[in-house]
Amino acid sequence: MLFGRIGWVELVLVLVLALIIFGPGKLPEVARALGKSLGEFKKATKEGTEDREDPDKGARC
């Protein structure tokens, strides 16, 4: 598992690179968009698992 081994040094390096690439003015905008995307992804996966748990939920005649 690759992502389980990311330490604080690597995280700081990624944040510094993001700051260099996007700049201080654009970085909050990028972080906001990333947060919204992750929230929508979590919501979609939660809805998907709920549908899978009860497949006959809306299929009754």
N, C-alpha and C positions, 0 to 999 in steps of 0.2 A: 504494500500500500504506500504509494509515493507521497500522498498529501499528509499522511500521519506523521511524517518526519520533518515538517517545516518548523523551524525554531524561530525565535524572536529576531535573530540576526537576518535570516532570509526574509522575514516579513518587513523589517525595516528597509532592507535593500529594495524590495518590490515597491514600497511606498515612496522611497527616494527616486527611483526610476520613473514612477508614475508622475511625481511632481515635476521632474525634469521634462518628461515628454509632453504632458498636458498643461503644465504651468499652474501657478497658484490661482488664477482666475477661473480656469476651466475645471479644475480638480473637484470642487464641490458639486458641480453639475454632473460630472461623470460618476461620482460616488452616489449621488441621488438616483441617477438612472440605474446604476447597478443594484442598489437597494430595492428599487421598485421591481426590477426584473427578478431578483431572488424571491421577493414576496409573492409575485405572481406564480413563479415556479412552485413554491411551497404550497400555495393554494391549489394549483392544478394537480399536484401529486397527491394532496390530501383528498381532493374530490375523486381522483382516480382510484385511490385505495378504498374509499367508501363505496364506490360503485362496484368494485370487485368483491367486497365483502357481502353485498346483498344484490346479486344479479337479477333477482326477480322483483326488484323494488317497484318498477313502473310497468312491468310486462304482464300484469294481471288483466284478464278480459272480463 
